[in-house]
């Protein structure tokens, strides 16, 4: 009977470790998805703003010369 309790405890420890690993991976996946969504939402306006700033930095000195 003592061996059954040890085996059960070992199994529970293994299950707890697996559940902890699954929770960690789920949190990483959720954070990555949230970050990706934020980047995709601001991608086009950010690109347009960057393009305007870079054009201004190139064209302003050209017109001042």
C-alpha positions as CSV (number, residue, x, y, z in Angstrom):
1,X,0.0,0.0,0.0
2,X,2.9,2.3,0.7
3,X,4.2,1.8,-2.8
4,X,0.8,2.8,-4.3
5,X,0.9,6.1,-2.4
6,X,4.4,6.8,-3.6
7,X,3.5,6.0,-7.1
8,X,0.4,8.2,-6.9
9,X,2.5,11.1,-5.5
10,X,5.0,10.7,-8.3
11,X,2.3,10.7,-10.8
12,X,0.7,13.8,-9.3
13,X,4.0,15.6,-9.3
14,X,4.5,14.7,-13.0
15,X,0.9,15.9,-13.8
16,X,1.5,19.1,-11.9
17,X,4.8,19.7,-13.8
18,X,3.0,19.1,-17.1
19,X,0.1,21.4,-16.1
20,X,2.6,24.2,-15.1
21,X,4.3,23.8,-18.4
22,X,1.0,24.0,-20.3
23,X,0.0,27.1,-18.4
24,X,3.3,28.8,-19.2
25,X,3.1,28.0,-22.9
26,X,-0.5,29.2,-23.0
27,X,0.6,32.5,-21.4
28,X,3.4,32.9,-23.8
29,X,1.1,32.2,-26.7
30,X,-1.5,34.7,-25.5
31,X,1.2,37.4,-25.0
32,X,2.6,36.8,-28.4
33,X,-0.8,37.0,-30.0
34,X,-1.6,40.2,-28.2
35,X,1.7,41.8,-29.3
36,X,1.2,40.6,-32.9
37,X,-2.3,42.1,-32.9
38,X,-1.0,45.4,-31.7
39,X,1.7,45.5,-34.3
40,X,-0.7,44.6,-37.1
41,X,-3.1,47.3,-36.0
42,X,-0.5,50.1,-36.1
43,X,1.5,48.8,-39.0
44,X,0.0,50.8,-41.9
45,X,-0.3,54.1,-40.1
46,X,3.2,53.7,-38.7
47,X,4.6,52.9,-42.1
48,X,2.8,55.9,-43.6
49,X,4.1,58.2,-40.9
50,X,7.7,56.8,-41.2
51,X,7.5,57.4,-45.0
52,X,6.4,61.0,-44.6
53,X,9.1,61.7,-42.0
54,X,11.8,60.1,-44.2
55,X,10.7,62.1,-47.2
56,X,10.7,65.3,-45.2
57,X,14.2,64.6,-44.0
58,X,15.4,64.1,-47.6
59,X,13.4,66.8,-49.4
60,X,13.8,69.7,-46.9
61,X,17.6,69.8,-47.2
62,X,17.3,69.5,-51.0
63,X,15.0,72.6,-51.2
64,X,17.2,74.6,-48.8
65,X,20.3,74.2,-51.0
